[in-house]
Amino acid sequence: MAQPASPARGATAAGAVLVPLALAQFICSFAGSNMNVMINDMSKDLDTTVQGIQIAITIFLLVMAALMIPGGKLTDKYGRKPCFMVGLVVYAVGALISAAAPGLGVLILGNSILEGVGTALLIPPVYILATLLFSGVTSRAHAFGVISAMGGVGAAAGPLIGGLITTAISWRAAFVFQALVIGAIVLLARRIDDPLPPDHTRHFDTGGAVLSSVGLVLLVSGILAADNNLLLMLGLIVAGAGVLAWFFRRMRAEERAGAEPLLSPSLFRNHTSNVGLVTQNAQWLMLMGTSFVVSAYLQVVRGYNAIQTGVIFSAATVGLLASSLAAERLAKRYAQRTLILAGFVMAMAGVVVLLWMVKGQPGAWAFAPGLFLIGLGVGAMLTPSVNVVQSAFPDDQQGEISGLSRSVSNLGSSLGTAIAGTILVAGVTSSPGRSYALALIAVAVVGLVGLLAAFSLPRGNPG
C-alpha cells in the first residue's frame, strides 16, 4: 500500500491544488444563492411562480445534502480525484441543461438534480484533500480558511454576480458562467495528486444510501408543504423522521455485526464534532435563509431588479470575505470556540438589524448594515467550525466525516431556504411585512440554538 506524502511534498502538492479546490467550493456555493436575485426574471420566463423558483433552489440544496454522505464514502472506494472529476463533469452538464431550460421541470432536472449530484461528488474530496495535505490547527485553518472563504463568498456574492449577469445578458448566462468556471477547474485539477490510494475493496452500503437520502427528502418536503396542507406536512415530516431512525438503526446493526456501514455511528460519539456539526448547520441556515428572504422581499415587495438586489448584497460579501480571509491570523490569536461564539453574536445582531427594516419604507442601503454583520459573523465561524469537525478524526475516517460535515452544512442551507422561504412566500402578497418579520425571527431562533451549542465546545488555546 502506498504511503502518504511527506510533509514537504504534501505542502507543495497542497499549494498546487488549493486553487481548484477553492474554486470548486466557490461555484457550488454560488449556485445555491445566485438564483435568489433572478426570481422575477426566471418566474416570468419559465411561466412559474416565486414558490416554483424556491422549490428549485431548495431541491438543489437538498440533493446535495442527501447525497453528500454517500459521495464522501465513494471517495474511499474510488479515490478523491476520480470522484472530484466526475462530479465536475456532471455539474457542467447540469449547468448547460439549465441554461437552455424551456420550463421549470427541465430547470429542476439540470440545476436541482444534476448540479446537486455533481456537487455531492466533488465537494467531499475538497475537504478530504485539504485535511490530508495540511496538519495542525493553524495550517489547516489556512487551507480551510481559503476554501471556506471562497465558499462563503460564493454564497454571499452569488446575488451580486448573478444580478450583474442577469441584467447585462440574461439569467441563462449565469448557468453558462458556471459551466465555464467548471471548465477552468478541470484544467487546474490536472495537478491534483491524491495523497492516499483508493481502496476498491471498501464496501459501499447502497441500502443505507437510499434510506438516508429518502429520509432527508421527506423531511424537507414536509417543510415545503407547510403553506399548502398541514396534514401533508406532518405526514411527510413524520415519515422522514421514521426513515432516518430506520437508517440509524441499520447503521448500528451493521457496525455490531462487523460490517462497514455507510455512516459509522461511532462518528456521533465525539462530543466536540457533534457540537461543531450543529454550529455548521445553524450558520448555513442563517446565511441561506436570510439570503432568500431578503432577496425575495426586495424583488417581489419593493420591486427591485436583479442588479439592484445583488448590489445591496455586496455588503454581506464584504463582511464575509473580510473575516474569512483573516481565518489563519484569528486562529493564532483566539480559540476556535471564541471565534464561533463571536460569529453567532454578530450574525444574530445582523438579523435584528434586518428585522428593524420591516418598519416603514427604508431606502435600499438601509439593509446593508444587517447584511454586513451577518456576512462578518458567518465568515468568522465558517473555518473554525469546519476545523473542529474535520480535525476530530484520523485520516482513515476523513471520507465519512467529510461527507457528514458537508451533508449537515447543505442540509442547513436547504432548511434555511425551505423554512424561512416558506414562511415568507405564505404571506408575501397579503401581509409582506409580517411574513418578512416572521421568516427572520425563525432564522434568529436557529442562530440562538447555534450560539447555545457553541458554549459547550471545549475551551482551548489558540492554534
Beta strands, then each sheet from edge to edge (+ up, - down):
end
